[in-house]
Amino acid sequence: MTTYDTILSSIRTALDLPELSLEKPREAARGDYATNAAMQMAKAAGRAPREIANELLPKITALPFIESAEIAGPGFINIKIKNDFIIAQANAVDLNPKMTPKTIVVDYAGYNVGKELHVGHLRVSIIGDSFVRIGRFLGHKMIGYNHMGDWGRNMAMVIAGIQMHYPNDWDKPNFVVKREELNNFYVDAGRRAKEDDEFMAKIRRIKLDLQNYHAEYFALYEKFLKVSLDMMHETMRRLNMIKLDNDKGEKHASEYVDAVEKLLREKNMLVMSDGAEVINVKRDDDTAPMPPYMFRDSRGATSYDTADVAMAYYRKITDNPDIGVYFVDFRQSLHFEQLFRVMDKLELFPYGTLEHHAYGVLTGRDNKPFKTRDGGVANLSDIIDMTDDAVRARVAGGGKNLPEETIKMIALAAIKFNDFMHELRSDYVFDMDTITSFEGRTGPYILYTAVRLNSALAKAQAQVPFAGEGAEPVQWTGDQSAGVVAIENDYERDLLLKILDFPKMIVTAFEKRAMDILANYSYDLAGFANVFYHHCPIKDDANRTAIARLTARTLTQCIELMGLSVPAEM
């Protein structure tokens, strides 16, 4: 049970108020926790809130861990916890809380074959990755899917583009798809298709032939698929993403279309509409337009909609998840509402067990889509390179000489933390000067705090192990049995209270699918840690060493859950 749960449960029992809630006051001086229970009770009882608060006060102060409680404003009750209780909780805090395990499928990549990953893939990649990390940390079975665009018109456009560039060689067995050219094939074909109706008709024919496994087209497809996957995985490696469990996209889903169609026909869910086969998902209580879900178009072809319902079916029969989570941009909100209704009508996923979490976009300082230096659409590799360069220049300008591996760690923290700290649905600005700063609400600041703590602990012979995927722990050399034994000032007290918030915070971040909760907690914790560092020297002080060690463990855990690593120096 977390510290918060222990306190809340005890106060609920003492007041006989099972629905009571506790909040953190905005100002720490007001107390450690606060409740508006008296104000809620007053409305039902027709009495003054302060009058009821006065009756609740002695019941609260009678609890053994309460230092004091006082009434504030119209009837709030501010509560302060005893230091001895904080010390005991700090020494017993569970920095790896577990939830009742569930199987959760997460769709968070959705990359398109034949194109480099671009700026629009940044948020979905790192947010989904962090969500999976947190879920596994909490004990859930997390299954990550890259639902690729690998079987539709885009593939036909890549093939048509290759034919444009290599009309005499594309179908030869020894033809090689060059990595540096792959992105151009799709772009050039798309540009021509907008101006040439005959070329667009050719693309449609290629798509149909490919999906019927035309020998030369399919051989070419397999060549550029491998190159494309290699490019995807390289970018994911640079983002320090954990390996996805499945690279299964529209092509894989196509194998289950017949099974889904059989179910739909058995339930009489397919209806004709202007030559197409659709599924009606409108409900009587809908107040907004709700168009039908497309299964086959008027030419009998399957679509993006077909692939998604077939993939959901595949995940049901293969993974049988309790929950399905889709991190896909806001433009697909209507599509996913339709999909979830289809799956509910098919009795495969009850409505509410599939979730779509839309995200905002990344912009430049001008609040327009972020561009590269030459004004083009930014690829993810461009953004990583640019940030590496910016960090390298900043470090050199500060007179430091850091290893290249450390530069990349800092740059990745700059990129990811800037994304994580914003609420998922909001747009945010990508400003290189701001995000690479070692001060303020930035990733480098968080890493610097962890490095500073580790350095101080090393000097005190109490080095903590680094967290991270596959990292070997650094051996502790100090007395690890020594815990916190005293609280001598508010700097120590505030820091310990913040650490005790970690278990509740990480569960809340997971339940709300909100990585900003984790990121902003990390920043706040780093702030308390730095204040403590400045005012409470830990050298030769076993108690402060214990506080610093617990702080470093907690902050390092936050960093790892964001998919980052702590450098040895900064």
Secondary structure in CASP SS format (residue, H / E / C, confidence):
PFRMAT SS
TARGET T0000
AUTHOR 0000-0000-0000
METHOD secondary structure of the structure
MODEL  1
M C 1.00
T C 1.00
T H 1.00
Y H 1.00
D H 1.00
T H 1.00
I H 1.00
L H 1.00
S H 1.00
S H 1.00
I H 1.00
R H 1.00
T H 1.00
A H 1.00
L H 1.00
D C 1.00
L C 1.00
P C 1.00
E C 1.00
L C 1.00
S C 1.00
L C 1.00
E E 1.00
K C 1.00
P C 1.00
R C 1.00
E C 1.00
A H 1.00
A H 1.00
R H 1.00
G C 1.00
D C 1.00
Y E 1.00
A E 1.00
T E 1.00
N C 1.00
A H 1.00
A H 1.00
M H 1.00
Q H 1.00
M H 1.00
A H 1.00
K H 1.00
A H 1.00
A H 1.00
G C 1.00
R C 1.00
A C 1.00
P H 1.00
R H 1.00
E H 1.00
I H 1.00
A H 1.00
N H 1.00
E H 1.00
L H 1.00
L H 1.00
P H 1.00
K H 1.00
I H 1.00
T H 1.00
A C 1.00
L C 1.00
P C 1.00
F C 1.00
I E 1.00
E E 1.00
S E 1.00
A E 1.00
E E 1.00
I E 1.00
A E 1.00
G C 1.00
P C 1.00
G C 1.00
F E 1.00
I E 1.00
N E 1.00
I E 1.00
K E 1.00
I E 1.00
K C 1.00
N H 1.00
D H 1.00
F H 1.00
I H 1.00
I H 1.00
A H 1.00
Q H 1.00
A H 1.00
N H 1.00
A H 1.00
V C 1.00
D C 1.00
L C 1.00
N C 1.00
P C 1.00
K C 1.00
M C 1.00
T C 1.00
P C 1.00
K C 1.00
T E 1.00
I E 1.00
V E 1.00
V E 1.00
D E 1.00
Y C 1.00
A C 1.00
G C 1.00
Y C 1.00
N E 1.00
V C 1.00
G C 1.00
K C 1.00
E C 1.00
L C 1.00
H E 1.00
V H 1.00
G H 1.00
H H 1.00
L H 1.00
R H 1.00
V H 1.00
S H 1.00
I H 1.00
I H 1.00
G H 1.00
D H 1.00
S H 1.00
F H 1.00
V H 1.00
R H 1.00
I H 1.00
G H 1.00
R H 1.00
F H 1.00
L C 1.00
G C 1.00
H C 1.00
K E 1.00
M E 1.00
I E 1.00
G E 1.00
Y E 1.00
N C 1.00
H C 1.00
M C 1.00
G E 1.00
D C 1.00
W C 1.00
G C 1.00
R H 1.00
N H 1.00
M H 1.00
A H 1.00
M H 1.00
V H 1.00
I H 1.00
A H 1.00
G H 1.00
I H 1.00
Q H 1.00
M H 1.00
H H 1.00
Y C 1.00
P C 1.00
N C 1.00
D C 1.00
W C 1.00
D C 1.00
K C 1.00
P C 1.00
N C 1.00
F C 1.00
V C 1.00
V C 1.00
K C 1.00
R H 1.00
E H 1.00
E H 1.00
L H 1.00
N H 1.00
N H 1.00
F H 1.00
Y H 1.00
V H 1.00
D H 1.00
A H 1.00
G H 1.00
R H 1.00
R H 1.00
A H 1.00
K H 1.00
E H 1.00
D C 1.00
D H 1.00
E H 1.00
F H 1.00
M H 1.00
A H 1.00
K H 1.00
I H 1.00
R H 1.00
R H 1.00
I H 1.00
K H 1.00
L H 1.00
D H 1.00
L H 1.00
Q H 1.00
N C 1.00
Y C 1.00
H C 1.00
A H 1.00
E H 1.00
Y H 1.00
F H 1.00
A H 1.00
L H 1.00
Y H 1.00
E H 1.00
K H 1.00
F H 1.00
L H 1.00
K H 1.00
V H 1.00
S H 1.00
L H 1.00
D H 1.00
M H 1.00
M H 1.00
H H 1.00
E H 1.00
T H 1.00
M H 1.00
R H 1.00
R H 1.00
L C 1.00
N C 1.00
M C 1.00
I C 1.00
K C 1.00
L C 1.00
D C 1.00
N E 1.00
D C 1.00
K C 1.00
G C 1.00
E H 1.00
K H 1.00
H H 1.00
A H 1.00
S H 1.00
E C 1.00
Y C 1.00
V H 1.00
D H 1.00
A H 1.00
V H 1.00
E H 1.00
K H 1.00
L H 1.00
L H 1.00
R H 1.00
E H 1.00
K C 1.00
N C 1.00
M C 1.00
L E 1.00
V E 1.00
M E 1.00
S E 1.00
D C 1.00
G C 1.00
A E 1.00
E E 1.00
V E 1.00
I E 1.00
N C 1.00
V C 1.00
K C 1.00
R C 1.00
D C 1.00
D C 1.00
D C 1.00
T C 1.00
A C 1.00
P C 1.00
M C 1.00
P C 1.00
P C 1.00
Y E 1.00
M E 1.00
F E 1.00
R E 1.00
D C 1.00
S C 1.00
R C 1.00
G C 1.00
A C 1.00
T C 1.00
S C 1.00
Y H 1.00
D H 1.00
T H 1.00
A H 1.00
D H 1.00
V H 1.00
A H 1.00
M H 1.00
A H 1.00
Y H 1.00
Y H 1.00
R H 1.00
K H 1.00
I H 1.00
T H 1.00
D C 1.00
N C 1.00
P C 1.00
D C 1.00
I E 1.00
G E 1.00
V E 1.00
Y E 1.00
F E 1.00
V C 1.00
D C 1.00
F H 1.00
R H 1.00
Q H 1.00
S H 1.00
L H 1.00
H H 1.00
F H 1.00
E H 1.00
Q H 1.00
L H 1.00
F H 1.00
R H 1.00
V H 1.00
M H 1.00
D H 1.00
K H 1.00
L C 1.00
E C 1.00
L C 1.00
F C 1.00
P C 1.00
Y C 1.00
G C 1.00
T C 1.00
L E 1.00
E E 1.00
H E 1.00
H E 1.00
A C 1.00
Y C 1.00
G C 1.00
V C 1.00
L E 1.00
T E 1.00
G C 1.00
R C 1.00
D C 1.00
N C 1.00
K C 1.00
P E 1.00
F C 1.00
K E 1.00
T C 1.00
R C 1.00
D C 1.00
G C 1.00
G C 1.00
V E 1.00
A C 1.00
N E 1.00
L H 1.00
S H 1.00
D H 1.00
I H 1.00
I H 1.00
D H 1.00
M H 1.00
T H 1.00
D H 1.00
D H 1.00
A H 1.00
V H 1.00
R H 1.00
A H 1.00
R H 1.00
V H 1.00
A H 1.00
G H 1.00
G C 1.00
G C 1.00
K C 1.00
N C 1.00
L C 1.00
P C 1.00
E H 1.00
E H 1.00
T H 1.00
I H 1.00
K H 1.00
M H 1.00
I H 1.00
A H 1.00
L H 1.00
A H 1.00
A H 1.00
I H 1.00
K H 1.00
F H 1.00
N H 1.00
D H 1.00
F H 1.00
M C 1.00
H C 1.00
E C 1.00
L C 1.00
R C 1.00
S C 1.00
D C 1.00
Y E 1.00
V E 1.00
F C 1.00
D C 1.00
M H 1.00
D H 1.00
T H 1.00
I H 1.00
T C 1.00
S C 1.00
F C 1.00
E C 1.00
G C 1.00
R C 1.00
T C 1.00
G H 1.00
P H 1.00
Y H 1.00
I H 1.00
L H 1.00
Y H 1.00
T H 1.00
A H 1.00
V H 1.00
R H 1.00
L H 1.00
N H 1.00
S H 1.00
A H 1.00
L H 1.00
A H 1.00
K H 1.00
A C 1.00
Q C 1.00
A C 1.00
Q C 1.00
V C 1.00
P C 1.00
F C 1.00
A C 1.00
G C 1.00
E C 1.00
G C 1.00
A C 1.00
E C 1.00
P C 1.00
V C 1.00
Q C 1.00
W C 1.00
T C 1.00
G C 1.00
D C 1.00
Q C 1.00
S C 1.00
A C 1.00
G C 1.00
V C 1.00
V C 1.00
A C 1.00
I C 1.00
E C 1.00
N C 1.00
D H 1.00
Y H 1.00
E H 1.00
R H 1.00
D H 1.00
L H 1.00
L H 1.00
L H 1.00
K H 1.00
I H 1.00
L H 1.00
D C 1.00
F H 1.00
P H 1.00
K H 1.00
M H 1.00
I H 1.00
V H 1.00
T H 1.00
A H 1.00
F H 1.00
E H 1.00
K C 1.00
R C 1.00
A C 1.00
M H 1.00
D H 1.00
I H 1.00
L H 1.00
A H 1.00
N H 1.00
Y H 1.00
S H 1.00
Y H 1.00
D H 1.00
L H 1.00
A H 1.00
G H 1.00
F H 1.00
A H 1.00
N H 1.00
V H 1.00
F H 1.00
Y H 1.00
H H 1.00
H H 1.00
C C 1.00
P C 1.00
I C 1.00
K C 1.00
D C 1.00
D C 1.00
A H 1.00
N H 1.00
R H 1.00
T H 1.00
A H 1.00
I H 1.00
A H 1.00
R H 1.00
L H 1.00
T H 1.00
A H 1.00
R H 1.00
T H 1.00
L H 1.00
T H 1.00
Q H 1.00
C H 1.00
I H 1.00
E H 1.00
L H 1.00
M C 1.00
G C 1.00
L C 1.00
S C 1.00
V C 1.00
P C 1.00
A C 1.00
E C 1.00
M C 1.00
END
